Amino acid sequence: MIFPKDFLWGAATASYQIEGSDLKDGRGECIWYRFSHTPGMVVNGDTGDVACDHYHRYREDVTLMKELGLQAYRFSTSWPRVLPEGTGKVNPQGLDFYNRLVDEVLEAGIRPFLTLYHWDLPQALQDKGGWENPDSVKWFADYAQTMVDSLGDRVKDWITLNEPFVVAFVGNLFGAHAPGKRDARAAYHVAHHLLLAHGAAVPVIRQHVPDARVGITLDLGYFESPSTNEADQQAARREDGFKNRWFLEPVFNGVYPADMVAWLGDTLQGIDLDAVKAAAVPIDFLGINYYTRNLFVEGDSGLLRTRQVMAESNPRTAMGWEIYPDGLRSLLVRVAKEYAPPVIYVTENGAAFDDPAPANGVVDDPRRVAYLQDHFAAAAQAIEQGAPLQGYFVWSLLDNFEWAEGYNRRFGIIHIDYATQRRTFKQSARYYQQLIAAQK
Ligand code: FCB
């Protein structure tokens, strides 16, 4: 595997998944607090109340990052920890926490990549309609300003949103994530406002941090049909339009994909589709999160009239996701060709497996090692084939609160014993440590 000399090796986390200390030290309630405290929404009734207790243990965690040899660390800030009501009055203890964290990360020689929104919307704003409310664009830009004012002298890499597709559709159409709605029209309004919020926040960041590098993270899928039948091919193309192009086209070209606009018809009622040109602000990099391939054929119901099928031949992760590294190569090359982002980072890639408990100070996770190895190799091929990939963030640094799956799904390269909060390197962490050292 050959990577460019200045390639960045990192790991990623998100505030609600690791921090804990919900509602402590002035933090306001977020939609995931409300959702996870609602019976039946998260496996085992798990919540982010304690999680990895990173809020108190961040120093130890940065020490582990340093031991790993990480060159970059992607984390997110909790909007309601900083602005408990979502707008207006700042919680100084919240800002102080992120200041201390950033200082610690920099001190360890690690480059911080800050994601402003990784799903923990202040509940106070959800009570006003959340992302369905057109005012959310301004709320987000103001929150961005608060963060750059406080951290912009030290943080230079900014990501506006994490996975707007999941926010809009898993949260508002499938109902599996906060706020738990099942309403296609609402979901498309949410997607629209997220795109506009990205467009509004980028210039705010640039204005306050002239040397900032700004981007957005999209969860892009690799969609195919196992059949050559034209209707099935069209179904896979619709899935691609639904998940990939609905966000790629606005961000790079300022338009929604025409085939999808025609397909969706009335569902888009009330949205000023032309306004999405405001999403096409120049960005310095595109973040891509990639996990799996999805196979579709034509279906007879649902918004897209598609049906997912499973490839029987390939192994799957504990999430049930097919392991398909070549999808990453193909996706990176395609996005480079069709949208020409100046730089791409893989901002998330990794896998959940049912790991054994730590034994003799290590967790044996050969399948995660293989998963990472194969995806790194796919990324190296994509670079050879022209993708401007300049860095890679493994998901995740730590086992953590995996949203609707709770603590049941472990994605970390570092194991967490939730009863004691003890951290243990898995084999995959040792593998990654050696790879980074060898690449240096
Ligand atoms: C992504 C999320 C991340 C994590 C991984 C497994 O969709 O961005 O927080 O849950 O999936």
Boltz pocket constraint, residues with backbone or C-beta under 6 A from the ligand:
constraints:
  - pocket:
      binder: B
      contacts: [[A, 14], [A, 17], [A, 162], [A, 163], [A, 166], [A, 219], [A, 289], [A, 348], [A, 395], [A, 401], [A, 402], [A, 403], [A, 411]]
      max_distance: 6.0
